Amino acid sequence: MEPKHQKLVDLLCNKRKCKRSSARVYASNLHRLHREFGTGKWDQGLNWLKPKVLLPKILKMQNSNTRRNMLSSVLVAMHVKKLEPIKPYTDAIGKLNVEQKAQRATGELTAKQAEKFIAWKDVLKLRRLLTRTVRLARYYARSKVSRSEFQVMQQNLVLWLYTEIPPVRNDWSELQWVSQKEWDQMGAAQKQSTNNLVMARPGWRVYWANYKTRDKHGVIMQKIPTKLATVLRRHVKFLKEHYPEQRSLLLSTVGTPMSRNGLTKFMQKLFFKHFRKKISTSALRSIFVSHRFSKSELEEQAQVAHAMHHTPAVQREFYAKNVPTEENE
């Protein structure tokens, strides 16, 4: 990112009090708008965000999610810069929110979503293929592997990370592995702000402290299933031997920590190679949930909870019970 855009990221972080990753997304969207629709040089004051000229062009963007992301970024920037008039943008995003809510209620895939959708069983088939490739080639037993071979090893690892447990966002890219001793010696501030894979007996576990909804859910501890722990144990051992200076679980092609954006491109490249579809973590999360749960049943649960004047969470915890079936009576 250029220095002029880095200044905008700093400003948004300080004034908006948002995560730096979010500020980078806002700044990137604004940069794109200026590149495609702006006139003249970049204005750090963002005075070119005039709705009379810019808004019609944003609304002509084909993808509704792209339109919403652009409008959100413009609103954030205008609030920070105290620019007017802002009402045309708030009205536009309000109307778009209503349209998207109606579309989501149908449960149908949009044309764009259909382009990025495959069956969950096909994702698992790909994982088995890569696992077999890595095993037969004995990559982990080699003293040296090429960049392309290491990429295959990471592709296999990533698919295990995103299929053996419920898939998170791009948070695996910002995770470091530590021993139990290192975790015990780690300061409270670091524990509360970083993602860590703790390698300990009797079981490995992940502490998620740097993710999108952290302010709402706090630090989440997640136990690693046995099969995934086996895959991780072998991969971390390889990293210790071949990349001793790194503690990140996922690495770029040059051996540096993989960024969130890098993980998106990594996954898109992987799925495009095998399915000719650019599937990222967002699409994979949708595929997983659609496979595990019926949308109609989830909606019925929410409707029943509303009618009973409580939340679905309360309904599950206090009212839903395991009852004997007729066969067991």
TITORVEX-84650 format. One record per residue (C-alpha): x, y, z. Coordinates in steps of 0.001 Angstrom, whole numbers, plus 524288, in hexadecimal, padded with zeros to 5 digits. Layout:
BEGIN
+-------+-------+-------+
:    xx :    yy :    zz :
+-------+-------+-------+
:     X :     Y :     Z :
...
+-------+-------+-------+
% end
This chain:
BEGIN
+-------+-------+-------+
:    xx :    yy :    zz :
+-------+-------+-------+
: 80000 : 80000 : 80000 :
: 80517 : 80D5B : 7FC3A :
: 808CB : 81731 : 806E4 :
: 7FD52 : 8200E : 80387 :
: 7F3F5 : 814CD : 805C0 :
: 7FB59 : 81098 : 811F2 :
: 7F859 : 81DFC : 817A0 :
: 7E9F3 : 81B73 : 81561 :
: 7EAFA : 80E59 : 81C58 :
: 7F166 : 81503 : 82805 :
: 7E6CE : 81F6C : 8282A :
: 7DBBD : 81591 : 827BC :
: 7E1E9 : 80D79 : 83298 :
: 7E37B : 81949 : 83B6E :
: 7D696 : 81FF9 : 838C8 :
: 7CDCF : 8144A : 83649 :
: 7D40E : 80BD2 : 840E5 :
: 7D34D : 7FFF4 : 83801 :
: 7DCAA : 7F4B2 : 835C6 :
: 7E7B9 : 7F782 : 82C72 :
: 7E33E : 7EC9C : 82375 :
: 7D5F0 : 7F33B : 82257 :
: 7DC43 : 8006F : 81FE5 :
: 7E459 : 7FA78 : 814F4 :
: 7D7FB : 7F545 : 80E8F :
: 7D16C : 802A1 : 80F67 :
: 7DD74 : 80948 : 809D3 :
: 7DEB9 : 7FF36 : 7FF01 :
: 7D08B : 8013F : 7FB08 :
: 7D23F : 81004 : 7FADB :
: 7DE8C : 80E8D : 7F2D1 :
: 7D711 : 8062D : 7E91D :
: 7CC12 : 81022 : 7E82C :
: 7D5AF : 81B0C : 7E584 :
: 7DCFD : 812E3 : 7DB9D :
: 7D0A9 : 80F3B : 7D424 :
: 7C819 : 81B35 : 7D5D2 :
: 7D04D : 82625 : 7DB9A :
: 7D528 : 831D6 : 7D41D :
: 7E251 : 8381D : 7D66B :
: 7EC7D : 83442 : 7E06C :
: 7E9D0 : 82D68 : 7ED32 :
: 7E473 : 836F9 : 7F723 :
: 7E7AF : 83352 : 80520 :
: 7DC2E : 83B93 : 8096A :
: 7D345 : 832A1 : 80177 :
: 7CBA6 : 83E29 : 7FC41 :
: 7C92F : 8366C : 7EFD0 :
: 7BF2C : 82E1C : 7F71E :
: 7B408 : 8363B : 7F1BD :
: 7A778 : 82E37 : 7F0D1 :
: 7A282 : 83588 : 7E4E7 :
: 7ADB3 : 83020 : 7DCAD :
: 7B234 : 823E9 : 7E3E4 :
: 7A592 : 81DC6 : 7E8DE :
: 79F75 : 81ABD : 7DB7E :
: 7AC0E : 81401 : 7D764 :
: 7AC6A : 80B9E : 7E3AE :
: 79E3D : 807A5 : 7E1D4 :
: 7A156 : 802E8 : 7D41B :
: 7AAFE : 7F8D8 : 7D952 :
: 7A5D7 : 7EB65 : 7D5FA :
: 7A816 : 7E42A : 7E2C3 :
: 79F6B : 7E856 : 7EE29 :
: 7A9AB : 7E4A2 : 7F858 :
: 7B3B5 : 7ED04 : 7F14F :
: 7AA2B : 7F869 : 7F124 :
: 7A7B2 : 7F6D4 : 7FFA4 :
: 7B633 : 7F5E6 : 802EC :
: 7B915 : 80232 : 7FB22 :
: 7ADDA : 809B3 : 80155 :
: 7B224 : 80564 : 80EF4 :
: 7C010 : 809F4 : 80C61 :
: 7BB43 : 81712 : 80764 :
: 7B2A7 : 818E7 : 81364 :
: 7BDDB : 815B3 : 81C9C :
: 7C6C2 : 81F63 : 815B1 :
: 7BC79 : 82A1E : 81580 :
: 7B9B0 : 82865 : 82400 :
: 7C831 : 82929 : 82726 :
: 7CA4A : 834FE : 81E72 :
: 7BD44 : 83B1F : 82244 :
: 7B980 : 83CD7 : 81403 :
: 7AC0C : 84067 : 80EEE :
: 7A272 : 83D40 : 80936 :
: 7A207 : 82F96 : 80EE5 :
: 79368 : 82CB6 : 80E25 :
: 79369 : 82801 : 7FFE3 :
: 79D1C : 81D65 : 803B4 :
: 795AD : 81940 : 80FF5 :
: 78908 : 81885 : 8082F :
: 78FA7 : 8105C : 7FDA7 :
: 7959F : 80693 : 8070F :
: 788D9 : 805BE : 80EA9 :
: 78182 : 80221 : 80246 :
: 78C11 : 7F85A : 7FE93 :
: 78B71 : 7F208 : 80C0F :
: 77CCF : 7EFDB : 80A71 :
: 77EDE : 7E9B5 : 7FD0C :
: 789AB : 7E0C1 : 80200 :
: 781B0 : 7DC9E : 80DD2 :
: 77667 : 7D8D7 : 804F7 :
: 77F8A : 7D127 : 7FC38 :
: 785CF : 7C9FD : 807BE :
: 7785C : 7C663 : 80CE9 :
: 775C3 : 7BE74 : 800A0 :
: 7815B : 7B5B3 : 8038B :
: 784AC : 7B557 : 7F523 :
: 7925E : 7B741 : 7EFEE :
: 794CF : 7C361 : 7E7F6 :
: 79B31 : 7C1AF : 7DAB0 :
: 7A80D : 7C647 : 7E09A :
: 7A702 : 7BCE1 : 7EC11 :
: 7A3B0 : 7B18F : 7E30E :
: 7B070 : 7B3F9 : 7DBE0 :
: 7B7BE : 7B16F : 7E89B :
: 7AFF3 : 7A5E8 : 7EDB6 :
: 7B3BB : 7978F : 7ED88 :
: 7AEFA : 78BF5 : 7F569 :
: 7B55C : 789CF : 802A9 :
: 7B837 : 77BB8 : 7FEDC :
: 7C07F : 780E7 : 7F399 :
: 7C869 : 78918 : 7FD1E :
: 7CB0A : 77CDC : 8051F :
: 7CEB0 : 7755F : 7F8CD :
: 7D8C0 : 77FC5 : 7F5A7 :
: 7DE37 : 77EB4 : 80367 :
: 7DFAE : 77002 : 801DC :
: 7E666 : 771F7 : 7F4BC :
: 7F051 : 77B7E : 7FA51 :
: 7F286 : 77320 : 80660 :
: 7F57C : 76780 : 7FDB0 :
: 7FE78 : 76FB3 : 7F51D :
: 8063E : 77474 : 800D8 :
: 80707 : 766DD : 806BB :
: 80B3D : 75FC0 : 7FA63 :
: 81557 : 76A19 : 7F6F7 :
: 81A8D : 7697E : 804FA :
: 81C37 : 77843 : 8054B :
: 81D74 : 778C5 : 8141B :
: 8284D : 76E9D : 813F7 :
: 830A4 : 77635 : 80A58 :
: 83C1F : 77E7E : 80E66 :
: 838A6 : 78867 : 803EE :
: 82C35 : 78BBC : 7FC7E :
: 829DF : 7954E : 7F177 :
: 820FE : 7A11D : 7F298 :
: 81667 : 79A77 : 7EAB3 :
: 8172C : 78E5A : 7F33D :
: 81644 : 79696 : 7FF90 :
: 80A40 : 79D2A : 7F9D3 :
: 803D3 : 78FD9 : 7F849 :
: 8070C : 78CD7 : 8067C :
: 800CF : 7999C : 80AAA :
: 7F4F0 : 79756 : 80208 :
: 7F2C6 : 78A74 : 808E6 :
: 7F49B : 790DF : 8162D :
: 7EB32 : 79BFC : 8131C :
: 7E098 : 79299 : 80EC0 :
: 7E223 : 78B13 : 81B72 :
: 7E132 : 797C2 : 8232E :
: 7D4C4 : 79BB8 : 81C2A :
: 7CDD9 : 78E95 : 81BC3 :
: 7D157 : 78701 : 82810 :
: 7CBE5 : 791D2 : 830BB :
: 7C1C4 : 79C51 : 82D86 :
: 7C86A : 7A5DB : 82427 :
: 7CC4D : 7B314 : 829AC :
: 7CF1F : 7BF15 : 8216C :
: 7DD33 : 7C1C3 : 81D51 :
: 7E1AA : 7C124 : 82B7C :
: 7EACA : 7B590 : 82959 :
: 7F3B9 : 7BECD : 821D8 :
: 7F638 : 7C682 : 82E57 :
: 7F8F5 : 7BAFC : 8372D :
: 805E3 : 7B71A : 83D39 :
: 8097A : 7AA2D : 84367 :
: 80F0D : 7A9D1 : 85136 :
: 812AA : 79F93 : 85B35 :
: 80B6F : 79E33 : 86807 :
: 81706 : 7A45D : 86F0F :
: 81721 : 7B002 : 865D6 :
: 80888 : 7B196 : 86796 :
: 809C4 : 7B174 : 87660 :
: 81462 : 7BBEF : 875A5 :
: 80CF8 : 7C467 : 86BEB :
: 807F1 : 7D15F : 870FC :
: 7F979 : 7D39D : 87311 :
: 7F8F4 : 7DE88 : 868F7 :
: 7FE80 : 7D5BA : 85E61 :
: 7F55C : 7CAAB : 86203 :
: 7E9FB : 7D403 : 860A7 :
: 7EDEE : 7D920 : 85340 :
: 7F40F : 7CDFD : 84B60 :
: 7EFFF : 7C0C4 : 845F7 :
: 7F804 : 7B58F : 84B76 :
: 7F8ED : 7A705 : 848F2 :
: 7FD6C : 7A128 : 855D6 :
: 8048F : 79445 : 8542B :
: 8022E : 78D0A : 860D0 :
: 7FE65 : 77FF0 : 86650 :
: 7F4BD : 779CF : 8674C :
: 7EF1E : 781EE : 85C2C :
: 7F270 : 78D60 : 8536F :
: 7E9B8 : 79948 : 853D3 :
: 7E7F7 : 7A679 : 84D41 :
: 7E562 : 7B353 : 8540F :
: 7DE86 : 7BCDB : 84AF3 :
: 7E08C : 7CAD9 : 84F8E :
: 7E240 : 7D227 : 842BF :
: 7D634 : 7D08D : 83A55 :
: 7CB2C : 7D8D9 : 834E8 :
: 7C118 : 7D711 : 83FBF :
: 7CAAA : 7D61A : 84B0C :
: 7C4AF : 7E1CA : 8522D :
: 7B7C2 : 7DA81 : 852DE :
: 7BC3B : 7CC9A : 855A1 :
: 7C931 : 7CEAC : 85C9B :
: 7D484 : 7C50E : 85C28 :
: 7D004 : 7B7C1 : 85744 :
: 7D71C : 7AB36 : 85AE5 :
: 7D559 : 7A038 : 85116 :
: 7DA2B : 7924F : 852FF :
: 7E0B5 : 78C27 : 84735 :
: 7DB20 : 77EDB : 8431B :
: 7E492 : 77371 : 8430F :
: 7E56B : 771F4 : 8343E :
: 7E800 : 78063 : 83228 :
: 7F1E8 : 78073 : 83D3E :
: 7F95A : 775A0 : 8363D :
: 7F9E0 : 77DC1 : 829CC :
: 7FDFF : 789DE : 83151 :
: 80859 : 782C5 : 83939 :
: 80EE7 : 77DDD : 82CDA :
: 80E2D : 78B22 : 82631 :
: 81353 : 792D9 : 831CE :
: 81EB1 : 78956 : 832EF :
: 821CC : 78C19 : 824A1 :
: 820FE : 79AD1 : 826EE :
: 82A42 : 799E4 : 8327E :
: 8345F : 79320 : 82A01 :
: 832F8 : 79AF8 : 81D74 :
: 82E38 : 7A84B : 82241 :
: 83407 : 7A969 : 82FF2 :
: 832F4 : 7B847 : 82FEF :
: 82432 : 7B7FF : 82DDA :
: 8192F : 7B557 : 8376F :
: 80DCE : 7B794 : 82E1E :
: 80659 : 7AB5E : 82A5A :
: 803F0 : 7AFC3 : 81C54 :
: 80ECD : 7B56A : 813F8 :
: 80FB8 : 7BC57 : 806F5 :
: 8178B : 7B729 : 7FB70 :
: 8237F : 7BE88 : 8006C :
: 82272 : 7B94B : 80E4B :
: 81C73 : 7C537 : 814D9 :
: 80FB9 : 7C500 : 81CA5 :
: 803F0 : 7C3D1 : 813CF :
: 7FAC6 : 7CF8D : 8146D :
: 7EBF9 : 7CF03 : 814D9 :
: 7EB55 : 7D386 : 806D1 :
: 7F5D2 : 7C9A1 : 80374 :
: 7ED8F : 7BEAA : 8092E :
: 7E1E6 : 7C301 : 8010D :
: 7E9F4 : 7C270 : 7F48D :
: 7F00E : 7B58F : 7F8D9 :
: 7E2C2 : 7AF0F : 7FA75 :
: 7DD2D : 7B4F5 : 7EE11 :
: 7E8B2 : 7AFCC : 7E653 :
: 7E737 : 7A24F : 7EC70 :
: 7D8C4 : 7A0DB : 7E967 :
: 7D9DC : 7A70A : 7DBF6 :
: 7E40F : 79CF1 : 7D838 :
: 7DB29 : 79195 : 7DBAE :
: 7CD6C : 7970B : 7D9B2 :
: 7CF3C : 7A337 : 7D141 :
: 7C8B7 : 7AAF6 : 7DC1B :
: 7CEE8 : 7B572 : 7E49A :
: 7CA8D : 7B12C : 7F210 :
: 7CF39 : 7B8B6 : 7FDF6 :
: 7CCAE : 7B6C8 : 80C7D :
: 7BFA6 : 7BE11 : 80BD0 :
: 7BA67 : 7B4F4 : 80152 :
: 7BFE4 : 7A91C : 8086F :
: 7B90B : 7AD33 : 8150B :
: 7AC35 : 7AE2A : 80DA3 :
: 7AE5A : 7A0D0 : 80774 :
: 7B132 : 79AD9 : 814D4 :
: 7A53C : 7A08C : 81BA8 :
: 79C53 : 79D25 : 8102C :
: 7A14A : 78F25 : 810E1 :
: 79F9E : 78DD2 : 81F95 :
: 79295 : 794AC : 821BB :
: 785AB : 79654 : 81ABE :
: 78279 : 7A4B6 : 818DC :
: 773F6 : 7A218 : 81AAC :
: 7765E : 79B5A : 827C0 :
: 77F11 : 7A670 : 82C7D :
: 774B7 : 7B063 : 828B3 :
: 76A2B : 7A883 : 82F87 :
: 77262 : 7A811 : 83BED :
: 773F1 : 7B6DF : 83B85 :
: 76561 : 7B8E1 : 8393F :
: 7619E : 7AFD4 : 84471 :
: 76B4D : 7B681 : 84D83 :
: 765A5 : 7C3CC : 849F1 :
: 757C8 : 7BF0B : 84C5B :
: 75BEB : 7B9AD : 859A4 :
: 7626B : 7C6A6 : 85D41 :
: 7704D : 7C1A8 : 85E66 :
: 77C5E : 7C006 : 855F1 :
: 7806D : 7B3D0 : 84E62 :
: 78BEE : 7B294 : 857C8 :
: 782E6 : 7B249 : 863A9 :
: 77A14 : 7A8CC : 85C76 :
: 7855F : 79F60 : 85A54 :
: 78AFE : 7A090 : 867FD :
: 77ED9 : 7A056 : 87099 :
: 77386 : 79A91 : 868FF :
: 7787A : 790C0 : 85EF2 :
: 77A6D : 78340 : 86522 :
: 77E08 : 775B8 : 8609F :
: 77198 : 76DC2 : 861B1 :
: 76FE3 : 75F0D : 85FCA :
: 76A97 : 75A90 : 852B9 :
: 75F56 : 7510D : 85187 :
: 768E0 : 7460F : 84EB1 :
: 76FB7 : 74867 : 85BB6 :
: 76361 : 7498C : 863CB :
+-------+-------+-------+
% end
